[in-house]
């Protein structure tokens, strides 16, 4: 019997959902939907409460009754770390990683929820991706979703979730010519630029080799264009993401506004290549609000 699973992406501007039927043979997309998050008002509810209300509206509007819900942790509050351990044995990694994580964070380990997955093994060493979030922030998310009638089975960091799309074939890999013996497997780069945050993931062979989320999004571009052109932020945002011909002045302002994104992306790729070597990037996948640029 098929199990109906719901994946949620809690954005600052909209909540997105995809409903899947999953069986032992695979899965099928049943439905997708997007509901806007109520804009912030002075003295109004915080973002998390507005996101939960959008989730409630999404379920009511589509009539979805999922058996299980998986959601990505919203925003950039979940920090990402890359640790390198001088061995590859899974048992030793499990015994050691907690001590290493505690040395990387400004909190006691008992105050955070964290998990890890292997990124890359090389020269007898293992690179690990570790995601950490304060328990109080995770508890607030789970409570808000509970108020919306959702009990998530899993809460995952955004970055590594993209790798699963490649590993399961949800995003088809491009055909590549046969690699020479010993050649590095080409990587795919996923860049999801939302309203307030950006997530990036480097995927090779269906596995995440680098992943992080940082503050940057369409709202940042709108603020810069608003300041440069004397527009309201709402008008600037509409001009930035418009599918119609844009004001030439907006196109002139965008390269300056995009500079922080390029800087963060360059730093991410530089750190990845320092660990993974000269692996080529064969495809760049841009998604999120700015995919419309």
N, C-alpha and C positions, 0 to 999 in steps of 0.2 A: 504494500500500500504506500502511495506517495506521501511524503511529508511536505507540508507547505511551510517554507522558510521566508522570512522577511529580512532584508538588509536595509538598514537606515543610515543615512548620512545627514548629520545635524549641522547644517551650515548656519552662518550668521544672518544670511539673507533668505534662505529657503531650506526646507527639509525635503530630502529626496528619498524615495523608497523603491525597491525592486522586489517583487514577489516571485518566488521560485517554487516549482514542484520538483522535489528531489527523490530519486529512487536509487536502488543499488546499481542501475545501469547508467545513471547520469542525472541530468536536470533539464528543466525547460523553464524559460521565462514566461510567467503567466501575465504579469502586468507591471507597469512602472508608473510613477506619479511624482508630482512636485507640488508642494504647497508653500506659499511665501510665509516667512516669519514676520510677525507684527513689528513694525518699526518701533524703535526706542522712543519713549516720551519721558519728560522730566517727572520724576516721582512715580513712574510706571513700573511694571514688573521687570525683573532682571532678565537677561538674555536666556538663561536656562529655562525659566518658567515660560517664556514666549516660545522657545523651541518645543517644549513639552506640549503646549497648546496646539502648535502646528502639527505635531504627531497625532494628537487626538483628532484634529480635523481631517488629517490624511486618512486615518483608519475609518472614520465615519463616512467620508466622501466616497471612498472606494469600496466600503463594505468588506474590508480584509479581515480574516480571522486566522492569522498564522499559528502554526504549531510551535514555532521557535523564532526568536528575533535575535539578530546580531547587529550591533551598532558600532560605528567607529567613534572613538573618543573625540568630542568636538574641540575645536580651538587648538592652541599650541601648549596647553597646560601639561600634556603628557610629553615629558622630555625623552629624547633618544640619546643613547650612548653607544659607542663602538668599543668593545674590549677585545684585547688580544691575549689569549692564554697560550703558554708554551707547550701545549700538548693537544691531542685530538681525541683522546678517549672520552666517550660521553659520560661515563661514570665519574671520572675525575673532574670534568667540566661541571657536572651537577653539584659536586661536593665543594667546588671552589668559587663558583661564580658569585654567590651571595657576598662573600668577603670582598670581592673586587667591586661589586656594585656599591657596597656601603662606602668604599673609599672614593666614589665618584659623585656622591650626592651630599647636599648640605643638611640632610635629615637623618634621623635614626631609621634603620631598615624596617623597624616595626611600625613606622608611621606612613609607609608607602606600600602601594601595590605595584608589583613589577613582574616582568616575564622576559624571556630571552629566546632567541632562535639563532642557529648558526648562519653565518654569512658566507664564509669562505675558509677553506683549509689549505694551508700552503707551508712548505718547509717544516712540517711537524708542528705547526701552530694552527690555532683556530681563531678566526675573527667572529665575534658575537654581536648581534644587534640586541640591545637591552632597552626596553621601554619602561618608564617609571612615572607614576602619578601618585600624588598624595591621596591617602585613603579617604580623607574628608571630601575631596573633590569628586572622587569616584562614587562615594556614598550619596552625594548630592545629586549626581547624574542619575543613579539608579532610582533614587526616591522620586525625582521629577518624572522619570519615565513611568514609574509605578502609578503616579497620579494620573498619567495619561492612559493607563490600562495596559502598559507594556512591561513585561518582566524579561529583560534581555538574558539570553543564555550566555552570551559572550560580549565583552566590550574590548575592542581591539584598537591598537594605534593605526592611524590612517595609512602610513607609508607601506608597511609590509603587506597590507591587504591587497594592494595592487599586484603584487607578485603572484598571489593566488589566482588572479584572473588569467595569467599566462600559464601557470602550472596546470590548471584545469581545462585549458583550451577555450575559456570564455572569450579571451582576446587571442585571435589566431596569430601565430608567429609567421613571419614572412619566410618564403622559401629562400634558402641561401645555398650557394655552391658548396660542394663538399670541402671541408676544411683539411688542410694539410696536417699530417701527424704532428701532434704537439702544439698545434695552433690554439689560441685562446678562443673560447666560444663568444661570439658577438653578444653585446648587451642591448637591451631596450631601455630607454629612459622615459619615465612617465612623470609629467609635470602637471599637477592639478592646482590651478590658480582659482581660488574661490573668492568670496566677498571680502573676508578679513584675513584668511590664512592661505598658505601655499604648502602643499605636500609634494615631495619628490621621492621617487624610488627608482633605483637602478636594478634591473632584473636580468639575470643570465641563467639560462637553463632552467627556467621556472622558479628560481630562488632569488630572494632579495639580497643584493650585495651592498646596498647602501639605502638608507631611508631616513628622512627627517621631515618635520613640519615646523614652519616658522611664520611669524606675523608678516603678511603682505597679501594684498588682494586688490580687487577692483575698487574697493573703497579708498585705498591708498592712491590709486591713479586718479580717482575723482577729486580727491582733495588737492592734488598737485595741479590738475587741469583747472579746477575751480579757482585756485589762487592765481594761476598764470593768466587766465582769460577773463576773470571777473564774473564767472558764472556761479549760480548756486550749485551746491554739491549734487543735488538731485539732477539738475540739467547736465552737469558735467558727467555724471555717471551714465545718463542716457546717451550722451554724445560718444562716450568711450566704447560702449558695448553695442551701439547701433549697427544694424546690418545694412543700413542705407549709406549713401555717400556722406563721409564725415566732413566737418569744417576743416579746411587745410590747417588752421591754427592748432586743432586738436592733434593732428598727425605730427606737427612740429613739437608739441609738448610731450608726446608719449615717450620718445626715447629717453628724455630726462627722467620722466616718472618711472620708467622701467629699470633704471640703472640699479636700484637696490636689489631687484629680483635677479638681474644678471650677476651681480656681485655674489649673492648667496648661492646661486646655482654653480657659479665657477668654483667657489670654495668647496662645495659639496663634491663636485667632480674631481677636484684636485686631491681631496682627502681619499676619495674612493680609489683613484688611480695609484696613489701611494701605497695602498694595501693590495690592490688586485692586479697591478701591473698595467701594461699597455693594451688592455682589452679594448677592442674597437666598439663603438656605439653604432649599431646599424639602423636604428629607428628612434625617432623622437616623437612621443605621443603627448600632445597638448590637450588638456581637458579642463573642465570647469568654466567659470564665467568668461574668462579671457580667451577661451578657444574661439569665441566669436570675433575676435579682432582680425 
